[in-house]
Amino acid sequence: MPSFDIVSEVNEVEIRNAVEQTNKEVSTRFDFKGTDARIEQAGKVLTVFADNDFQLEQVKEILVNKMAKRGVDIRCLDEEKLEKVSGNKVKQLVTVKTGIETELAKKIVRIIKDSKLKVQASIQGDEVRVSGAKRDLLQEAIALVRKSIDEFPLQFQNFRD
């Protein structure tokens, strides 16, 4: 029976490269001279440091540009609240989301079931498996999910006949 998986993954190597490129550009730019602007990475959590709010936004903008050039979907970034560190210095945590959350998985299954396509969708951990009798039906399901879900990056893998 043909099937495929709907997943949400990011390339961690590309994220690390984007962070390193951002830090390199920030260290060489004139408007950041003598500041403590940088990004630290601990797994899937990025911590952005800067001397003030404006510089923090500039560092995040550089990071987003570097990620976009490297093919990382920036919709996977989840920004938390700005924190004051000491004096005027600020930091912000940015989490890289991977895997499909339960609510989104339920929404995908509901969309597929409401479409009356002759396919079955089931939640398996942090991914959704869709199976059906014909390959054409699965391709219709992919098109339907792509059209319906645009707030979160999704990939379609393991397409099997």
C-alpha positions in Angstrom: 0.0 0.0 0.0 1.5 3.3 -1.0 2.3 5.8 1.8 4.4 8.8 2.8 5.3 10.7 6.0 4.7 14.4 6.7 7.5 15.7 8.9 9.1 18.9 10.0 12.9 18.9 10.1 15.7 21.3 9.7 19.3 20.8 8.7 21.3 21.5 11.9 24.6 21.8 10.0 23.2 24.6 7.9 21.9 26.3 11.1 25.3 26.1 12.7 26.9 27.5 9.5 24.4 30.4 9.4 25.2 31.2 13.1 28.9 31.1 12.4 28.5 33.3 9.3 26.4 35.8 11.3 28.9 36.0 14.1 31.7 36.6 11.6 29.7 39.4 9.8 28.8 41.0 13.2 32.4 41.0 14.3 33.6 42.7 11.1 30.8 45.3 10.7 31.6 48.9 11.7 28.3 49.6 13.4 28.9 46.7 15.8 32.5 47.7 16.7 33.2 47.5 20.4 29.8 45.9 21.2 29.0 42.5 22.7 26.7 41.5 19.8 26.8 37.7 19.1 24.8 34.5 18.8 25.5 31.4 20.9 24.1 28.0 19.9 23.3 25.2 22.3 21.7 22.4 20.3 18.4 23.8 18.9 18.4 26.9 21.1 20.1 30.1 19.8 20.8 32.9 22.2 21.2 36.4 20.6 23.1 38.9 22.7 23.4 42.7 22.0 23.9 46.0 23.7 20.4 47.3 22.9 17.2 46.4 21.3 18.1 47.9 17.9 21.3 46.0 17.6 19.5 42.8 18.7 17.1 43.2 15.8 19.9 43.9 13.4 21.7 40.6 14.5 18.5 38.7 14.1 18.0 40.1 10.6 21.5 39.1 9.6 20.8 35.6 11.0 17.5 35.3 9.0 19.2 36.4 5.8 22.0 33.8 6.3 19.5 31.1 7.0 17.4 31.9 4.0 20.5 31.8 1.8 21.4 28.3 3.2 17.9 27.0 2.5 16.7 26.9 6.1 13.0 27.7 6.4 12.7 30.6 8.9 9.2 29.7 9.9 10.8 27.1 12.2 12.2 29.8 14.4 10.3 30.6 17.7 11.4 33.8 19.4 10.9 34.2 23.1 10.6 37.4 25.2 13.4 39.9 25.3 15.4 39.8 28.5 17.6 42.5 30.1 21.0 41.1 31.2 22.9 43.8 32.9 22.8 47.5 32.3 21.5 48.1 28.8 22.5 44.7 27.5 19.8 42.4 26.2 19.4 38.8 25.1 16.7 36.8 23.4 16.3 33.1 23.1 15.3 31.7 19.7 14.3 28.1 19.5 14.5 26.0 16.3 11.3 23.9 16.2 11.4 20.5 14.7 8.8 17.8 14.6 5.1 18.2 14.2 3.3 19.2 17.4 0.2 17.3 18.5 -2.2 20.1 17.7 -0.8 20.6 14.2 -0.8 16.8 13.6 -4.5 16.6 14.6 -5.3 19.5 12.3 -3.5 17.8 9.4 -5.4 14.5 10.0 -8.7 16.5 10.2 -8.0 18.3 6.9 -7.3 15.0 5.2 -10.3 13.3 6.6 -12.6 16.2 5.8 -11.4 16.2 2.2 -13.1 12.8 1.6 -10.0 11.5 -0.2 -9.7 7.7 0.1 -6.5 7.9 2.2 -5.8 7.2 5.8 -3.8 9.6 8.0 -2.3 8.5 11.4 -0.2 10.3 13.9 3.0 8.5 14.7 5.1 10.4 17.3 6.1 13.7 15.8 5.1 12.8 12.2 2.0 12.0 10.3 1.8 8.9 8.1 -0.6 9.0 5.1 -1.4 5.8 3.2 -3.8 5.1 0.4 -4.7 2.7 -2.4 -3.3 4.8 -5.3 -0.4 7.0 -5.8 -2.6 9.7 -7.4 -4.6 10.0 -4.2 -1.5 10.5 -2.1 -0.3 13.2 -4.5 -3.7 15.0 -4.1 -3.3 14.7 -0.3 0.2 16.3 -0.5 -1.2 19.2 -2.6 -4.1 19.6 -0.1 -1.8 19.8 2.9 0.6 22.2 1.2 -2.3 24.5 0.3 -3.9 24.3 3.8 -0.9 24.5 6.1 1.4 27.5 5.5 2.3 28.7 9.0 4.7 25.9 9.6 7.4 24.2 7.4 6.5 20.7 6.4 8.4 18.1 4.3 7.0 15.0 2.7 9.3 12.0 2.9 9.4 8.2 2.5 7.1 8.1 -0.5 6.6 4.4 -1.1 4.7 2.5 -3.7 
